[in-house]
């Protein structure tokens, strides 16, 4: 299966002659970025907007079962499939039932009802009509309008049947899934990134939905006091209510001195292609669980009180023993498994002892090597594939294997061997 195409961002092509592009080169857009939706994030707290968007005929709903997205069919799994308002009404109810003001949600909190499980509905954004391109709705097509914004609203809905939903709630979820699969021919993918072939814009929409739905599922309790929390702002905030069925709950600092602590989590993670001091080789390592001959760039979580550049140097030294000098940022990639932001960098090792590999600090890697650029170029052509997938046609057994182009690691080593770090950008 060929890898999906990477995002093409119209606003970047329009800025091809900007001063920043002339100085630093074109921006790199990685897989899971490039959503076609405008998030209109300040409207997430506006329950009137959310009700109107949810109830509109043009609203589209990305259904997720155990975090796996609904796609057109088993044969056409590169495109998401979307339910309409009438499809989800039986499971979710009306817009007035789904979206209430934060004050109403918090003031009417009932722990017994909340304990049966939340049916998570996340506002993703609006696919806005492009007035500049004179993009107009088709004849008979109804367009959602809110103030100066016109387009189709998109939501994500967790339809996973759970015992905690009660018999009726679970049955409704199962009925909706059955309708989508048997009557409409849609299918639900696995939530694993392995083998995912969603087209670029749809991958970005799914990435946003998966990260927020999963964060809500992982954080049902307050980190400050341990009491149950409740979701507001269309899935993008959790609060610790002060009362339960009108009775005071135990005190919690999130209601006063430290405000509210619970917003969707994003974990910064550095990932780096390290060039040898003479600029002819790139450092890569392998985990013992990976297929034979499969290597990738080094990576690790950024720690508190640490700059990105410092994190790159620390992680490389801890995992491989190599000492890195100059570090330059290249690009970034959202990685919603579950909530990482991969911050891609290119660094250069110090000459002499700085290039010596030593795996005795951290046992994470099974091996690390310096690979000549020519060997990496060949692997990019004939040895790139996702974990769990067979090597592509043209691969020679024993040769280097690399991650696919949907992974930022691939983009980093490609940038290195193509001379991104040496080219004059002017």
C-alpha positions in Angstrom: 0.0 0.0 0.0 1.5 3.4 -1.0 1.9 5.9 1.9 -0.7 8.7 2.0 0.3 12.1 0.5 1.6 14.7 2.9 -0.4 17.9 3.6 -0.4 20.7 1.0 -1.2 24.0 2.7 -2.6 26.7 0.5 -1.5 29.6 2.6 2.1 28.4 2.4 2.1 28.2 -1.4 0.7 31.8 -1.4 3.7 32.9 0.7 6.4 31.3 -1.4 8.1 34.6 -2.0 7.9 36.0 1.5 11.0 37.3 3.3 10.9 34.4 5.8 10.6 31.8 3.0 13.5 33.4 1.1 15.7 33.3 4.3 14.7 30.0 5.8 13.2 28.0 3.0 9.7 26.6 2.6 7.9 25.4 5.7 7.6 21.6 6.1 4.0 20.3 6.8 4.0 16.8 8.4 1.3 14.1 8.5 -1.4 14.7 11.1 -1.1 18.5 10.5 -2.9 20.5 7.9 -6.6 20.3 9.1 -9.0 21.9 6.6 -11.1 23.1 9.6 -11.0 26.5 11.3 -11.1 25.6 15.0 -12.8 28.9 16.1 -11.6 28.0 19.5 -13.0 31.0 21.4 -16.5 29.7 20.5 -16.1 26.5 22.4 -17.4 28.2 25.5 -20.5 29.6 23.7 -23.2 27.0 24.2 -25.6 28.9 21.9 -23.1 28.6 19.1 -22.5 25.0 19.8 -26.3 24.2 19.9 -26.8 25.9 16.6 -23.8 24.2 14.9 -24.7 20.8 16.3 -28.3 21.0 15.1 -27.7 22.4 11.7 -28.3 20.2 8.6 -24.7 20.7 7.4 -23.2 19.4 10.6 -20.9 16.4 10.3 -20.0 13.9 13.0 -16.8 11.8 13.1 -17.8 8.7 15.0 -15.1 6.9 17.0 -15.3 3.4 18.4 -12.6 2.6 20.9 -10.8 5.6 19.5 -10.9 4.1 16.0 -12.4 6.4 13.3 -15.2 5.6 11.0 -14.1 5.5 7.3 -16.0 5.2 4.0 -15.6 1.4 3.8 -13.1 -1.4 4.4 -12.0 -1.0 0.8 -11.8 2.8 1.0 -10.1 3.4 4.3 -8.3 6.5 3.2 -11.2 8.8 3.8 -13.2 9.4 6.9 -17.0 8.9 6.8 -19.3 11.3 8.7 -22.7 10.9 10.2 -25.4 13.5 10.0 -27.5 15.2 12.8 -30.3 12.7 12.4 -28.0 9.8 12.7 -26.7 10.8 16.1 -29.9 12.3 17.6 -31.1 9.0 19.0 -27.8 8.5 20.9 -27.0 12.1 21.9 -30.4 13.9 22.0 -30.9 17.5 20.9 -28.3 20.3 20.8 -30.0 21.8 23.9 -29.4 18.5 25.8 -25.8 18.1 24.6 -24.6 21.7 25.1 -25.5 23.8 28.1 -23.6 26.8 29.6 -20.7 26.0 31.9 -22.7 27.5 34.8 -25.6 25.1 34.1 -23.4 22.1 33.7 -21.4 22.8 36.9 -24.5 23.9 38.9 -26.5 20.8 38.0 -23.7 18.3 38.6 -24.9 14.8 39.6 -22.1 12.4 40.4 -24.4 9.3 40.0 -25.2 10.3 36.5 -21.6 11.3 35.7 -20.4 8.0 37.1 -22.4 6.1 34.4 -20.0 7.6 31.8 -19.9 10.7 29.7 -20.8 10.4 26.0 -18.0 12.7 24.7 -18.9 15.2 22.0 -16.0 17.4 20.8 -16.3 20.4 18.6 -13.5 20.2 15.9 -14.2 23.3 13.9 -15.9 24.6 10.8 -15.0 24.0 7.2 -15.4 27.6 6.1 -16.7 28.7 2.7 -13.8 30.3 0.9 -15.3 33.7 -0.2 -12.0 34.7 -2.0 -12.3 31.8 -4.3 -16.0 32.4 -4.8 -16.7 29.0 -3.4 -20.4 28.8 -3.2 -22.7 26.1 -1.8 -24.3 23.7 -4.3 -27.9 24.2 -5.3 -30.1 23.1 -2.4 -27.1 22.9 0.0 -27.7 24.5 3.4 -24.8 26.4 4.9 -24.3 27.0 8.6 -24.0 30.8 9.3 -22.8 32.3 12.6 -22.1 36.0 12.5 -19.5 36.4 9.7 -18.6 32.7 9.5 -20.2 30.4 6.9 -19.5 26.7 6.4 -20.0 23.2 7.7 -19.5 22.4 11.5 -17.6 19.3 12.4 -17.8 17.3 15.7 -16.3 14.1 17.0 -18.4 11.6 19.0 -17.2 8.7 21.1 -19.7 6.0 20.3 -17.9 3.2 22.1 -20.5 0.9 23.8 -19.7 0.7 27.5 -21.2 -1.2 30.5 -21.2 2.1 32.4 -23.7 3.6 30.0 -26.4 1.4 31.3 -28.4 -1.1 29.2 -30.2 1.6 27.2 -27.2 3.8 26.5 -25.0 0.8 25.5 -27.8 -0.5 23.2 -28.2 2.9 21.5 -24.4 3.0 20.8 -24.4 -0.5 19.4 -27.4 0.3 17.2 -25.7 3.4 15.7 -22.5 1.4 15.0 -24.6 -1.4 13.4 -26.5 1.2 11.2 -23.3 2.8 10.0 -21.7 -0.5 9.2 -24.6 -2.6 7.8 -26.9 0.0 6.3 -24.3 2.6 5.1 -21.3 0.3 4.4 -18.9 2.2 6.6 -16.2 0.6 8.7 -14.2 1.5 11.9 -10.4 1.4 11.8 -8.2 0.3 14.6 -6.9 3.2 16.8 -3.3 2.1 16.1 -1.1 4.3 13.9 0.3 1.2 12.2 -1.0 0.9 8.7 -3.1 4.1 8.9 -3.6 5.5 5.4 -6.0 8.4 5.9 -5.5 11.2 3.4 -3.7 14.2 4.9 -6.6 16.5 5.8 -8.6 13.7 7.3 -5.7 12.4 9.3 -5.4 15.9 10.9 -9.0 15.9 11.8 -8.8 12.4 13.3 -5.7 13.3 15.2 -7.4 16.3 16.8 -10.5 14.2 17.7 -8.5 11.2 19.0 -6.3 13.3 21.2 -9.2 15.2 22.9 -11.5 12.2 23.3 -8.7 10.1 24.7 -7.6 12.9 27.1 -11.2 13.1 28.5 -11.3 9.3 29.0 -8.0 9.3 30.8 -8.8 12.2 33.2 -12.2 11.6 34.8 -10.9 12.7 38.2 -9.4 16.0 39.5 -5.6 15.9 39.8 -5.8 18.3 42.8 -8.4 16.7 45.0 -9.3 13.3 43.4 -13.0 14.0 43.0 -14.8 13.3 39.7 -14.6 16.1 37.1 -17.0 17.0 34.3 -16.3 18.0 30.7 -17.3 21.5 29.4 -16.4 23.7 26.4 -17.2 21.0 23.9 -14.7 18.6 25.3 -11.7 21.0 25.8 -11.9 21.7 29.5 -12.7 19.7 32.6 -13.9 21.3 35.9 -14.2 20.1 39.4 -17.8 21.1 40.5 -18.2 22.7 43.9 -21.6 21.0 44.5 -23.2 17.5 43.9 -26.9 17.6 43.5 -27.0 20.9 45.3 -24.8 19.8 48.2 -21.3 21.1 48.8 -18.4 18.8 47.8 -15.0 18.7 49.5 -12.9 21.8 49.0 -10.6 21.9 45.9 -7.8 24.4 45.1 -8.8 24.4 41.4 -11.9 26.4 42.3 -9.9 29.2 43.8 -6.2 30.0 44.2 -4.9 27.9 41.2 -7.9 28.3 39.0 -8.7 25.3 36.8 -5.8 22.9 36.0 -7.5 20.5 33.6 -7.0 21.3 29.9 -6.0 18.9 27.1 -2.5 17.7 27.5 0.2 17.9 24.9 3.6 16.4 25.6 6.6 18.0 23.9 8.9 15.4 22.5 12.2 16.1 20.7 13.2 14.0 17.7 16.4 14.7 15.9 18.6 13.8 12.9 22.2 14.1 14.0 24.9 14.8 11.4 28.5 13.7 11.8 31.1 16.5 12.2 32.2 16.1 8.6 28.6 16.3 7.3 28.6 12.9 5.5 26.8 10.6 7.9 23.6 10.6 10.0 23.2 8.9 13.4 20.3 6.5 13.9 19.4 3.9 16.5 17.1 0.9 16.8 14.8 -0.5 19.6 15.1 -4.2 20.2 11.4 -4.6 19.4 11.7 -3.3 15.9 12.0 -5.5 12.8 15.5 -6.5 11.7 17.5 -3.7 9.9 15.0 -1.1 10.9 16.5 2.1 12.3 15.2 5.6 13.1 16.2 9.0 14.4 16.6 9.3 18.2 13.8 10.9 20.2 12.7 11.6 23.8 10.5 13.7 26.0 11.5 17.2 26.8 11.8 17.8 30.5 10.7 20.7 32.7 13.1 23.7 32.7 14.8 22.5 29.6 15.0 24.2 26.2 14.4 22.2 23.0 18.0 22.5 22.1 19.1 21.2 25.5 16.7 18.4 25.3 18.1 17.3 21.9 21.7 17.3 23.3 20.7 15.5 26.5 18.7 12.8 24.8 21.3 12.1 22.1 24.1 11.8 24.7 22.0 9.7 27.1 20.9 7.2 24.4 24.0 7.1 22.2 26.9 8.7 24.0 27.3 11.2 21.1 27.9 14.9 22.0 25.9 17.4 19.9 27.0 21.0 19.3 24.7 23.2 17.1 21.0 22.4 17.0 18.5 23.9 14.4 14.7 23.4 14.5 13.3 21.9 11.3 9.6 21.2 11.7 7.0 19.7 14.1 4.3 17.0 14.0 1.3 16.4 16.1 1.3 12.7 17.2 -2.0 11.8 18.9 -0.9 8.5 20.4 -1.8 9.6 22.9 -0.8 13.3 23.0 2.7 14.1 21.8 4.0 17.1 19.8 7.1 15.9 17.9 9.6 18.7 17.7 11.9 17.9 14.8 15.5 19.2 14.9 18.8 18.7 13.1 22.0 18.7 15.1 25.7 18.2 14.4 28.0 16.1 16.5 31.3 17.6 17.8 34.4 16.2 16.1 36.6 13.5 17.5 35.4 11.9 20.8 32.1 13.7 20.3 31.1 11.2 17.6 31.9 8.1 19.6 28.9 5.9 20.3 28.4 4.5 23.8 25.2 2.7 24.8 26.0 2.3 28.5 24.1 5.3 29.8 20.5 4.4 28.9 19.5 0.9 27.9 16.7 2.1 25.6 18.6 1.4 22.4 19.7 -2.0 21.2 22.1 -0.4 18.7 23.1 3.0 17.2 25.2 3.6 14.1 26.5 6.3 11.8 25.0 5.7 8.3 26.6 7.3 5.2 24.2 9.6 3.3 24.2 7.4 0.2 23.0 4.4 2.2 20.2 6.5 3.7 19.2 7.8 0.3 18.8 4.2 -0.9 16.7 3.3 2.2 14.4 6.3 1.6 13.8 5.0 -1.9 13.4 1.3 -1.3 13.3 0.6 2.5 10.8 2.9 4.0 7.6 1.3 5.5 5.5 1.4 8.7 6.2 -0.9 11.6 4.4 -4.2 10.9 4.3 -3.7 7.2 6.5 -5.7 4.7 9.4 -3.9 3.1 8.5 -2.3 -0.2 9.2 -3.8 -3.6 12.8 -3.1 -4.5 14.1 -3.7 -1.0 17.2 -5.9 -0.8 17.3 -8.1 2.4 19.9 -6.8 4.8 19.7 -3.2 3.7 18.7 -0.4 5.9 15.0 0.1 6.6 13.4 3.4 7.7 10.0 4.8 8.9 7.5 5.9 6.2 7.1 9.5 5.1 4.1 9.9 7.4 6.6 9.9 10.3 8.6 13.0 11.0 11.8 10.8 11.4 11.6 10.1 7.7 11.3 13.8 6.8 14.2 14.7 9.0 16.7 12.2 7.5 15.4 13.2 4.0 16.1 16.8 4.8 19.6 15.9 6.0 20.7 13.9 3.0 19.2 16.4 0.6 21.3 19.2 2.1 18.6 21.2 3.8 21.1 22.2 6.5 23.7 23.5 3.9 21.5 25.2 1.2 21.4 28.9 1.0 17.8 29.9 1.6 18.2 33.2 -0.3 
